[in-house]
């Protein structure tokens, strides 16, 4: 460790003007302050005024210049002690940094060695086992294996489409003079023949064109049935609800509520289905047909309505 810096006051300093010594002392004090307090925190020198000696009667009194010189000398001595302490702290800090760097290097080296030791080895390649074919006991009796029949190719889409078109065209379109009823009847015949997409298109057109007639309630309800039979309960629930909401006094309004409960059960919404059945009972309770009441009771049991 370097020796502590000591600033001694030479004898020649007694001949230096007091103002020069004070200026130099202030500069050195600010330099030490910047090193000890980088943030600029001020320090105050703990310099106490030397106790005035007892004045013996008859002795000459000290001059103000002598008192100031004594104070400056004490301040220079304290500055020397502080400077030495700063150098000692800097030396210890460098020792700590060097020790930490050595520790970090040793730790990194040990970790690298451990990772190299635990690195997984590449597993040996596994050869696939192939079972040998069983040889025939009599080579003469061995017969070649029959050729596998070629997989049947699906019928081309155009042919299937043409066949469906022909089947749909075979459905007779009624012509009784009542256009609205004929449109609904044709949609019913398509639904009954299980041509669900074609029935849905026909029933939608019927509702759009004859929405203000009595046929609209039956067409909208059957549209929901076509969706439900095709396995589309979400679309079916929309069709049923719209029919009940727009035509609460229509021919199939009660039917749509009953089938709406069934669609909600298929959508795994039993609580909503119970609400629908409660609405059905409240609005159409006395006028419900026996078939709709039976359907409602079965739906309540499936939805576990209270």
C-alpha positions in Angstrom: 0.0 0.0 0.0 1.4 3.4 -0.9 2.4 5.6 1.9 -0.1 8.1 3.1 0.6 11.5 1.6 1.6 14.0 4.2 1.8 17.6 3.5 4.2 19.3 5.9 4.4 22.9 6.2 8.0 23.9 5.4 9.7 26.6 7.3 9.9 28.7 4.1 6.1 28.7 4.0 6.2 31.1 7.0 7.7 33.6 4.6 4.9 33.1 1.9 2.2 35.8 2.1 -0.9 34.7 3.9 -3.2 35.5 0.9 -1.2 33.2 -1.4 -1.3 30.4 1.1 -5.1 30.8 1.6 -5.7 30.8 -2.2 -3.5 27.6 -2.7 -5.3 26.0 0.3 -8.7 26.7 -1.2 -7.7 25.3 -4.6 -6.4 22.1 -3.0 -9.5 21.8 -0.8 -11.8 22.1 -3.9 -9.7 19.4 -5.7 -10.1 17.0 -2.8 -13.8 17.9 -2.6 -14.4 16.9 -6.2 -12.6 13.6 -5.7 -14.4 12.7 -2.5 -17.8 14.0 -3.5 -18.3 13.6 -7.2 -21.9 14.7 -7.0 -20.7 18.1 -5.8 -21.8 17.7 -2.1 -20.2 20.4 -0.2 -18.0 19.8 2.8 -17.2 22.0 5.6 -13.7 21.9 7.2 -13.9 21.0 10.8 -11.3 23.5 11.9 -11.7 24.9 15.3 -10.2 28.1 16.4 -7.2 27.3 18.6 -7.8 28.1 22.2 -6.3 31.4 23.0 -3.5 31.0 25.5 -4.0 32.6 28.8 -2.7 36.1 28.8 -0.2 36.6 31.5 -0.3 40.1 32.8 2.5 42.1 31.5 3.0 39.9 28.3 2.5 41.4 24.8 -0.8 40.5 23.1 -0.8 38.4 19.8 -1.6 40.2 16.6 -4.6 39.2 14.3 -2.1 38.2 11.6 -0.5 35.6 14.0 -4.0 34.1 14.8 -4.8 33.8 11.1 -1.5 32.2 10.3 -2.1 29.6 13.1 -5.6 28.8 11.7 -4.2 28.4 8.1 -1.5 26.1 9.4 -4.1 23.9 11.1 -6.2 23.8 7.9 -3.2 22.7 5.9 -2.5 19.9 8.3 -6.1 18.6 8.1 -6.0 18.8 4.3 -2.9 16.7 4.3 -4.6 14.1 6.4 -7.7 14.0 4.2 -5.6 13.7 1.0 -3.8 10.7 2.4 -7.1 9.1 3.4 -8.4 9.5 -0.2 -5.4 7.9 -1.7 -5.7 5.0 0.7 -9.4 4.4 -0.2 -8.5 4.5 -3.9 -5.9 1.9 -3.4 -8.4 -0.4 -1.5 -11.0 0.1 -4.2 -8.5 -1.0 -6.9 -7.7 -4.1 -4.9 -11.4 -5.0 -4.6 -11.9 -4.6 -8.4 -8.9 -6.8 -9.2 -10.1 -9.5 -6.8 -13.6 -9.4 -8.3 -12.2 -9.8 -11.8 -10.2 -12.8 -10.8 -13.2 -14.4 -9.2 -15.4 -13.8 -12.3 -12.8 -15.3 -14.6 -12.5 -18.4 -12.4 -16.2 -18.8 -12.2 -16.7 -18.6 -15.9 -14.0 -21.1 -16.5 -15.6 -23.6 -14.1 -19.0 -23.2 -15.7 -17.6 -23.8 -19.2 -16.0 -27.0 -18.0 -19.2 -28.2 -16.4 -21.3 -27.5 -19.5 -18.8 -29.4 -21.6 -19.0 -32.4 -19.3 -22.8 -32.6 -19.2 -23.3 -32.0 -23.0 -25.6 -34.9 -24.2 -24.1 -37.3 -26.5 -25.7 -38.1 -29.9 -27.8 -41.2 -29.6 -26.7 -44.2 -31.7 -28.6 -44.6 -34.9 -31.3 -47.2 -34.8 -31.7 -49.4 -37.8 -35.2 -50.3 -38.7 -36.0 -54.0 -38.4 -37.4 -55.6 -41.4 -39.1 -58.9 -41.0 -38.1 -61.5 -43.5 -40.9 -63.0 -45.6 -41.9 -66.5 -44.7 -40.6 -68.9 -47.4 -43.0 -71.5 -48.8 -42.4 -75.1 -47.8 -42.9 -76.3 -51.3 -41.3 -74.0 -53.9 -43.3 -75.7 -56.7 -46.6 -74.9 -55.0 -45.7 -71.2 -54.6 -48.1 -69.1 -56.5 -47.7 -65.5 -57.4 -49.8 -63.3 -55.2 -52.9 -62.0 -56.9 -52.6 -58.4 -58.0 -54.5 -56.0 -55.8 -57.5 -54.5 -57.5 -57.1 -50.8 -58.2 -58.9 -48.5 -55.8 -62.2 -47.4 -57.1 -61.9 -43.9 -58.3 -64.7 -41.6 -57.1 -67.1 -40.4 -59.6 -66.1 -37.1 -61.1 -67.8 -34.1 -59.5 -69.5 -32.9 -62.7 -71.3 -36.2 -63.1 -72.5 -36.2 -59.5 -73.6 -32.6 -59.9 -75.5 -33.5 -63.1 -77.2 -36.4 -61.3 -78.3 -34.1 -58.4 -79.5 -31.5 -60.8 -81.6 -34.2 -62.6 -83.0 -35.4 -59.3 -83.9 -31.9 -58.2 -85.5 -31.2 -61.6 -87.6 -34.2 -61.1 -89.4 -32.5 -58.2 -92.6 -31.2 -59.6 -93.3 -27.5 -59.3 -96.9 -26.8 -58.4 -98.9 -24.4 -60.5 -102.3 -23.7 -58.9 -102.5 -20.0 -59.6 -101.6 -19.1 -56.0 -98.0 -18.0 -56.5 -97.1 -17.6 -52.8 -98.5 -21.0 -51.8 -97.0 -22.7 -54.9 -93.5 -21.2 -53.9 -93.9 -22.6 -50.3 -95.2 -26.0 -51.6 -92.2 -26.4 -53.9 -89.8 -25.6 -51.0 -91.6 -28.2 -48.9 -91.2 -30.8 -51.6 -87.5 -30.1 -51.8 -87.1 -30.4 -48.0 -89.2 -33.6 -48.0 -86.9 -35.1 -50.6 -83.9 -34.1 -48.4 -82.5 -31.6 -50.9 -81.7 -29.3 -48.0 -79.6 -26.6 -49.7 -82.0 -26.3 -52.6 -84.9 -26.2 -50.1 -83.2 -23.4 -48.1 -82.7 -21.3 -51.3 -86.3 -21.8 -52.3 -87.7 -21.0 -48.9 -85.5 -17.9 -48.5 -86.8 -16.6 -51.8 -90.4 -17.3 -50.7 -90.0 -15.3 -47.5 -88.3 -12.4 -49.2 -91.0 -12.2 -51.9 -94.1 -13.0 -49.9 -93.1 -11.8 -46.4 -96.4 -10.0 -45.8 -98.6 -13.0 -46.6 -99.6 -15.9 -44.3 -97.2 -18.2 -46.2 -94.2 -16.4 -44.7 -94.6 -17.9 -41.3 -94.7 -21.4 -42.6 -91.8 -20.8 -45.0 -89.6 -19.3 -42.3 -90.3 -22.1 -39.9 -89.6 -24.7 -42.6 -86.3 -22.9 -43.4 -85.2 -23.4 -39.8 -86.2 -27.1 -40.0 -84.1 -27.4 -43.2 -81.0 -25.9 -41.4 -81.6 -28.2 -38.4 -82.0 -31.3 -40.5 -78.7 -30.5 -42.3 -76.9 -30.2 -38.9 -76.7 -26.4 -38.7 -78.4 -25.6 -35.4 -76.9 -22.1 -35.2 -78.5 -21.0 -38.5 -81.7 -22.8 -37.5 -82.0 -20.9 -34.2 -81.7 -17.6 -36.1 -84.4 -18.6 -38.5 -86.8 -19.8 -35.7 -86.2 -16.7 -33.6 -86.8 -14.3 -36.4 -90.0 -16.0 -37.3 -91.4 -15.7 -33.8 -90.2 -12.2 -33.4 -91.5 -10.8 -36.7 -94.7 -12.9 -36.8 -95.8 -13.7 -33.3 -99.3 -14.5 -34.5 -98.3 -16.4 -37.6 -99.3 -20.0 -38.4 -96.0 -21.4 -37.2 -94.9 -19.0 -34.5 -95.5 -21.5 -31.7 -93.8 -24.2 -33.7 -90.7 -22.0 -34.2 -90.4 -21.4 -30.4 -90.6 -25.2 -29.8 -88.0 -25.9 -32.5 -85.9 -23.0 -31.2 -85.6 -24.8 -27.9 -84.5 -28.0 -29.7 -81.8 -26.0 -31.6 -80.5 -24.5 -28.4 -80.2 -27.9 -26.8 -78.1 -29.1 -29.7 -76.0 -26.0 -29.3 -75.5 -27.1 -25.6 -77.3 -24.1 -24.2 -79.9 -25.7 -21.9 -80.5 -22.7 -19.8 -81.5 -20.6 -22.9 -83.7 -23.5 -24.0 -85.5 -23.5 -20.7 -86.2 -19.8 -21.1 -87.6 -20.4 -24.6 -89.9 -23.2 -23.2 -91.1 -20.9 -20.5 -91.9 -18.2 -23.1 -93.7 -20.9 -25.2 -95.8 -21.9 -22.2 -96.7 -18.4 -21.2 -97.6 -17.1 -24.7 -99.2 -20.1 -26.3 -100.0 -22.4 -23.3 -103.7 -22.8 -23.9 -103.6 -23.0 -27.7 -100.6 -25.4 -27.9 -101.4 -28.5 -29.9 -100.8 -31.9 -28.3 -97.8 -32.6 -30.5 -96.1 -29.3 -29.6 -96.8 -29.8 -25.9 -95.3 -33.3 -26.1 -92.3 -31.8 -27.8 -92.0 -29.1 -25.2 -92.1 -31.6 -22.3 -89.4 -33.7 -23.9 -87.3 -30.7 -24.5 -87.7 -29.6 -20.8 -86.6 -33.1 -19.7 -83.5 -33.0 -21.9 -82.5 -29.5 -20.8 -83.3 -30.4 -17.2 -85.5 -27.4 -16.7 -86.8 -26.9 -13.2 
